[in-house]
């Protein structure tokens, strides 16, 4: 028996929808990634959509976890969903999905105290989502995800009644018909024999909305002879990579990009005022194409394809504070190895993938040959990001270093996913970046895999770790009650020292660690650490502990003021 469509859309529905959308995108990821058509042949649209949705799910779950009793309001849930998608948006398609969710949130959170909305509110949200996404793209193109989103909003607007389930069904059917028609709107899709991939991903998200509100799976998409794969972002840009789909596709250069197309994809989060972003849009539009700028309220996600990546970043610096900068060269690695004239790059036998807390350590690990995932303070990577890094390492065997006790389960899930894809993965449970440094120091790719893993695990386990940080709030600790602003010395994850001076606290922590012996002290300095702290601690070790060496690294913006390792 068919379930009666749900009349209301509330916070719990948001949570369910996000979870089902993530599952749906997970199932469709490889299908969507398989062919790359427009505007460049990245091979990652499905992955980008999945990672964007995963970030939204994490943010919504965090809001629900914060409520010991009851549940968040609809406004709380949709704002979290939109913010999570914004900070986790990947690629053109993920950036546009983030703006679609933000557009919905702006309508659904307009009355912050509302518990739920009905079909009328959902109609308005879908309409505003489609319109705001189109406005975020510098040069909208029909036959892309923007077309599919507009068709969904049109169909939802024509639906009768106030049942949210009926509105969701109408939106899905409108999107499904629009997606099937995309090859007739964009020549590169027609030549390749595919539908738009960004639109295909949006259909999966809308299908999850139907299932959330009706309890029934949405009808499967079928485009007849048209294969349901491809890549799109809905923005202007020279079609690229169609030659990798069909012999009738667009002509490519040797590096996999279409002749005359931009060489780099640049993405970053930006803290800036609205007026500065308006000027940024104009400048970036003159530098390249596929420009999408989404966000608001001081936080933006910027995406553009350019030939001068440095100029794109500099434009962001002039506008505000850019961070989480990602630059991808379209000719690098195996991003575009689906081209018929470019054979796939041979997999390495073994690689190391490591999570690092700051840019300085990312450089250090990178110089040692590791593929890194940057973890910003308060923004731990999701399992999908770790899986993506494992794939990027392009090796048959991978050693995974989470470098954080809190990432154990996330890393384990990523390892399982990678193993399911045929990659041999060993997870070493490193709890600090200094343990990862010790493990990487003894890594020998020529050794048998098991022997290498045992050696790296042993080196990590023999490294005691500590950190010095500043307390953000009053709390109970193993060393007593700390106040906001106190300097905390944590040994093996537990607060051991509470002080007022960073250098003095660090010295106390170091003395406690070396009281149990040691041969090598590793110090990793954060950007906010006192200038003279390294020199002071080196002198302390030299004067008080014979035959103990000290090595110092700059970690960048790593959260903690200081990381300490003792081997």
WOSUL-V603514 format. One line per field, one symbol per residue. ss: DSSP state (H for helix, E for strand, L for the rest). A space follows every 50 residues. Layout:
BEGIN
ss=???
END
This chain:
BEGIN
ss=LLLLLLLLEEHHHHHHHHHHHHHHHHHHHHHHHLLLLLLLLLLLHHHHHH HHHHHHHHHHHHHHHLLLLLLLLHHHHHHHHHHHHHHHLLHHHHHHHHHH HHHHHHHHLLLLLLLEELHHHHHHHHHHHHHHHHHHELLLLLLLHHHHHH HHHHHHHHLLLLLHHHHHHHHHHHHHHHHHHHHHLLHHHHHHLELLHHHH HHHHHHHHHHHHHHLLLLLLLLLLLLELLLLLLLLLLLLLLHHHLLLLLL LELLLLLELLLLLEEEEEEEELLHHHHHHHHHHHHHHEEEEEEEEELLEE EEEEEELLHHHHHHHHHHHLEEEEEEEEELLLLLLLLLLLLLLLLLLEEE EEEEEELLHHHHHHHHHLLLEEEELELLELLLHHHHHHHHHHHLEEEEEE ELLLHHHHHHHHHHHHHHHHLLLEEEEELLLLHHHHHHHHHLLLLLLLHH HHHHHHHHHHHLLEEEEEEELLLLEEELLEEELLLLEEEEELLEEEEEEL LHHHHHHHHHHHHHLLLLLEEEEEEELLLLLLHHHHHHHHHHHHLLLLEE EEEEEELLLLLEEEEEL
END
